[in-house]
């Protein structure tokens, strides 16, 4: 990659980070083009050519994604507050836009999300962000001796498109158990690839670190352990919805070249910060490949 292209991509990445950090602000073309230090007369075409979305459309989708996460996963926001945070002057306008995009009203989505249209709606946003995805290198991987961690486990088994429902139950359960993410670490353990064939074969464990007795509170919760030992660790900063590229890099590229051997435990991650509590480009996750 040439230095000129690296510089261009860095400027565009700076734009996406600025948008994520300032979703509550007026993100007009003048302000956004200034962040990239591009002429506003050409920036709109440059942005669309790079990401496949106009600046306006990208901002709309980013705001709507944050709003939908708050509806689905937080009990601390009402629909009116979420509508205002998404840039709408009135809840009715937000409700119309939300229904048009997801086929549900905000209140209906808050109670029982339909994930298939939700996933489809944000496909263009995910594709745009993947255009500037970081390319991992061996310098990004460290080897750590990690301690064993006792965990409470909620299993997800079945189509990954329904994972959001399991996440909602997991969040509600850990709230009721008093296991806040700031004091009790969050892990995901992958027992299959992200898009298995058939989808019904998808398996992932949602885990929270705790060595206290587990109160299931009506959920199917089991006790387990993230084993200690040597691990190759790859930190991912920003857009941690899809950690498959990081896992693939560790398996496909890093492991064969390292001379190491994988241990008999699945690849897993620890989520260190979460969207929408932080802007999406500041979300952090460590991906662990257990080693012999």
C-alpha positions as CSV (number, residue, x, y, z in Angstrom):
1,X,0.0,0.0,0.0
2,X,1.4,3.4,-1.0
3,X,2.0,6.1,1.5
4,X,-0.5,8.3,-0.3
5,X,-3.2,5.6,-0.1
6,X,-2.4,5.1,3.6
7,X,-2.8,8.8,4.2
8,X,-6.1,8.9,2.3
9,X,-7.5,6.0,4.3
10,X,-6.3,7.5,7.6
11,X,-8.2,10.7,6.8
12,X,-11.4,8.8,5.9
13,X,-11.0,6.7,9.1
14,X,-10.8,10.0,11.0
15,X,-14.1,11.0,9.5
16,X,-15.9,7.8,10.7
17,X,-14.4,8.2,14.2
18,X,-15.5,11.8,14.3
19,X,-19.1,10.8,13.2
20,X,-19.3,8.1,15.9
21,X,-18.0,10.4,18.6
22,X,-20.4,13.3,17.6
23,X,-23.7,11.6,16.8
24,X,-25.4,14.1,19.0
25,X,-24.0,17.1,17.1
26,X,-24.8,18.8,13.8
27,X,-22.8,16.6,11.3
28,X,-23.2,18.7,8.2
29,X,-21.0,18.4,5.1
30,X,-18.9,21.4,6.0
31,X,-18.0,20.1,9.5
32,X,-17.3,16.5,8.3
33,X,-15.2,17.5,5.3
34,X,-13.1,19.7,7.5
35,X,-12.2,16.7,9.7
36,X,-10.7,15.0,6.7
37,X,-9.2,18.2,5.4
38,X,-10.8,17.6,2.0
39,X,-12.6,20.2,-0.1
40,X,-16.3,20.2,0.7
41,X,-17.0,20.5,-3.1
42,X,-15.5,17.0,-3.7
43,X,-15.8,15.3,-0.3
44,X,-19.3,14.1,-0.8
45,X,-18.4,12.2,-3.9
46,X,-15.2,10.9,-2.3
47,X,-17.1,9.6,0.7
48,X,-19.7,7.9,-1.4
49,X,-17.1,6.4,-3.7
50,X,-15.2,5.0,-0.7
51,X,-18.0,3.7,1.4
52,X,-21.0,3.2,-1.0
53,X,-23.1,5.5,1.2
54,X,-23.6,9.3,1.2
55,X,-22.5,11.1,4.4
56,X,-26.2,11.8,5.2
57,X,-27.1,8.2,4.9
58,X,-24.2,7.0,6.9
59,X,-25.0,9.4,9.8
60,X,-28.7,8.3,9.7
61,X,-27.7,4.6,10.0
62,X,-25.2,5.2,12.7
63,X,-27.7,7.2,14.8
64,X,-30.4,4.6,14.2
65,X,-28.1,1.7,15.2
66,X,-27.3,3.4,18.5
67,X,-31.0,4.0,19.0
68,X,-31.9,0.4,18.3
69,X,-29.2,-0.9,20.7
70,X,-30.6,1.3,23.4
71,X,-34.1,0.1,22.7
72,X,-33.1,-3.6,22.7
73,X,-30.5,-3.8,25.4
74,X,-31.0,-0.9,27.9
75,X,-33.8,-0.4,30.4
76,X,-32.6,3.2,31.2
77,X,-34.0,5.0,28.2
78,X,-37.5,5.8,27.1
79,X,-38.6,6.1,23.4
80,X,-38.8,9.9,23.5
81,X,-35.3,10.3,24.8
82,X,-34.0,7.8,22.2
83,X,-35.8,9.7,19.4
84,X,-34.2,13.0,20.4
85,X,-30.7,11.4,20.6
86,X,-31.2,9.9,17.1
87,X,-31.6,13.5,15.8
88,X,-35.4,13.6,15.4
89,X,-37.5,16.5,16.6
90,X,-40.5,14.4,17.6
91,X,-41.1,10.8,18.6
92,X,-43.7,10.4,15.8
93,X,-41.1,11.2,13.2
94,X,-38.6,8.8,14.7
95,X,-41.4,6.1,14.9
96,X,-42.2,6.5,11.2
97,X,-38.5,6.2,10.2
98,X,-38.0,3.3,12.5
99,X,-41.0,1.4,11.3
100,X,-40.0,2.0,7.6
101,X,-36.6,0.6,8.2
102,X,-37.3,-2.3,10.6
103,X,-41.0,-3.1,10.1
104,X,-41.7,-2.5,13.8
105,X,-42.6,0.5,15.9
106,X,-39.8,1.5,18.4
107,X,-42.0,0.3,21.4
108,X,-42.7,-3.1,19.7
109,X,-39.0,-3.5,18.9
110,X,-38.2,-2.7,22.5
111,X,-40.4,-5.4,23.8
112,X,-39.7,-8.1,21.1
113,X,-37.2,-7.3,18.4
114,X,-37.5,-8.9,14.9
115,X,-33.8,-9.4,14.2
116,X,-33.9,-10.4,10.5
117,X,-34.9,-6.9,9.1
118,X,-32.6,-5.3,11.7
119,X,-29.6,-7.2,10.5
120,X,-30.5,-6.4,6.8
121,X,-30.9,-2.7,7.5
122,X,-27.4,-2.3,8.9
123,X,-25.7,-4.4,6.2
124,X,-24.7,-1.2,4.2
125,X,-23.3,0.4,7.4
126,X,-21.2,-2.7,8.2
127,X,-20.0,-2.9,4.6
128,X,-19.0,0.7,4.7
129,X,-16.9,0.2,7.9
130,X,-15.3,-2.9,6.6
131,X,-13.7,-0.9,3.7
132,X,-11.2,0.6,6.2
133,X,-10.9,-2.5,8.5
134,X,-7.5,-2.8,10.1
135,X,-5.1,-5.3,8.6
136,X,-3.6,-7.4,11.4
137,X,0.1,-8.2,11.6
138,X,2.2,-10.4,13.9
139,X,3.1,-7.2,15.8
140,X,-0.6,-7.1,17.0
141,X,-0.4,-10.5,18.6
142,X,0.9,-11.0,22.1
143,X,1.3,-14.2,24.1
144,X,0.0,-14.1,27.7
145,X,-0.3,-16.5,30.6
146,X,-3.9,-15.9,31.6
147,X,-5.5,-17.1,34.9
148,X,-8.4,-19.4,35.0
149,X,-11.7,-17.6,35.5
150,X,-14.9,-19.2,36.9
151,X,-17.9,-18.1,34.9
152,X,-21.7,-18.4,34.7
153,X,-22.7,-19.5,31.2
154,X,-25.8,-18.9,29.1
155,X,-25.7,-21.0,25.9
156,X,-26.8,-19.8,22.5
157,X,-27.7,-22.7,20.2
158,X,-29.2,-22.1,16.8
159,X,-29.4,-19.5,14.0
160,X,-27.0,-16.6,14.7
161,X,-29.7,-14.3,13.4
162,X,-31.5,-15.0,16.8
163,X,-28.4,-14.2,18.9
164,X,-29.9,-10.8,19.9
165,X,-32.6,-12.5,21.8
166,X,-30.1,-14.5,23.9
167,X,-28.1,-11.4,24.5
168,X,-31.2,-9.6,25.8
169,X,-31.9,-12.5,28.2
170,X,-28.2,-12.6,29.3
171,X,-28.2,-8.9,30.0
172,X,-31.4,-9.1,32.0
173,X,-30.2,-12.1,33.9
174,X,-26.8,-10.6,34.9
175,X,-28.6,-7.4,36.0
176,X,-30.8,-9.4,38.3
177,X,-27.7,-11.3,39.6
178,X,-25.9,-8.0,40.2
179,X,-23.0,-8.9,37.9
180,X,-22.2,-5.5,36.3
181,X,-19.8,-5.5,33.3
182,X,-17.5,-3.1,35.2
183,X,-16.9,-5.5,38.0
184,X,-17.6,-8.9,36.4
185,X,-15.8,-9.7,33.1
186,X,-17.7,-10.6,30.0
187,X,-16.6,-13.5,27.7
188,X,-17.9,-15.1,24.5
189,X,-16.8,-18.6,23.7
190,X,-17.3,-19.7,20.1
191,X,-17.9,-23.4,19.4
192,X,-18.6,-22.9,15.7
193,X,-17.9,-20.5,12.9
194,X,-19.9,-17.3,12.6
195,X,-22.1,-18.5,9.7
196,X,-22.2,-22.3,9.8
197,X,-24.1,-24.4,7.3
198,X,-26.8,-25.1,8.4
199,X,-27.3,-22.0,10.6
200,X,-29.0,-24.2,13.3
201,X,-25.5,-25.6,14.1
202,X,-24.3,-22.2,15.4
203,X,-23.0,-22.4,19.0
204,X,-21.7,-19.7,21.3
205,X,-21.5,-19.3,25.1
206,X,-22.2,-16.0,26.8
207,X,-20.2,-15.9,30.0
208,X,-19.8,-13.6,33.0
209,X,-16.9,-14.0,35.5
210,X,-18.1,-14.9,39.0
211,X,-17.0,-17.2,41.7
212,X,-20.2,-16.8,43.7
213,X,-23.0,-19.2,43.8
214,X,-25.2,-18.8,40.8
215,X,-28.9,-17.8,41.1
216,X,-30.4,-18.8,37.8
217,X,-33.6,-16.7,38.4
218,X,-35.6,-18.8,35.9
219,X,-32.9,-18.9,33.2
220,X,-30.8,-21.9,32.1
221,X,-27.5,-20.9,33.6
222,X,-24.6,-23.3,34.2
223,X,-21.3,-22.9,36.0
224,X,-18.1,-23.3,34.1
225,X,-14.5,-22.1,33.7
226,X,-12.4,-20.2,31.2
227,X,-9.1,-22.3,31.6
228,X,-5.9,-20.6,32.4
229,X,-2.7,-21.0,30.5
230,X,-0.8,-19.6,27.5
231,X,-2.9,-17.7,24.9
232,X,-2.2,-15.8,21.7
233,X,-4.1,-12.5,22.2
234,X,-5.2,-10.1,19.5
235,X,-6.9,-6.8,20.6
236,X,-9.6,-5.4,18.4
237,X,-10.5,-1.7,18.9
238,X,-13.7,-0.4,17.2
239,X,-16.6,-2.1,15.5
240,X,-16.4,-5.3,17.6
241,X,-19.8,-6.7,16.4
242,X,-17.9,-9.0,14.0
243,X,-14.7,-10.5,15.5
244,X,-14.4,-13.3,12.9
245,X,-11.7,-11.5,10.9
246,X,-9.5,-11.4,14.1
247,X,-10.2,-15.1,14.8
248,X,-9.4,-16.0,11.2
249,X,-6.2,-14.1,11.3
250,X,-5.1,-16.0,14.4
251,X,-6.0,-19.4,13.0
252,X,-5.1,-18.9,9.3
253,X,-2.1,-16.6,9.4
254,X,-0.6,-16.2,12.8
255,X,-0.7,-19.8,14.1
256,X,0.9,-21.6,11.1
257,X,3.8,-19.0,11.0
258,X,4.3,-19.0,14.8
259,X,5.4,-22.6,15.4
260,X,2.8,-22.8,18.2
261,X,0.1,-25.4,18.6
262,X,-3.5,-24.7,19.6
263,X,-4.8,-26.1,22.9
264,X,-8.0,-28.1,23.1
265,X,-10.3,-25.2,24.1
266,X,-12.3,-23.0,21.7
267,X,-11.2,-19.5,20.6
268,X,-12.9,-16.9,22.8
269,X,-13.0,-13.2,23.5
270,X,-13.3,-10.9,26.5
271,X,-15.3,-7.7,25.9
272,X,-13.6,-4.8,27.6
273,X,-15.9,-2.0,26.6
274,X,-19.3,-1.9,25.0
275,X,-21.3,0.1,22.4
276,X,-23.4,2.2,23.0
277,X,-21.8,2.9,26.4
278,X,-18.8,4.1,24.4
279,X,-18.8,5.3,20.7
280,X,-18.6,2.3,18.4
281,X,-15.1,3.0,17.2
282,X,-13.9,2.9,20.9
283,X,-15.4,-0.5,21.7
284,X,-12.6,-3.0,22.7
285,X,-12.4,-6.8,22.7
286,X,-9.5,-9.2,23.2
287,X,-9.6,-12.4,21.1
288,X,-7.8,-15.4,22.8
289,X,-6.4,-18.4,21.0
290,X,-5.4,-21.0,23.7
291,X,-1.9,-22.5,23.1
292,X,-0.2,-25.6,24.4
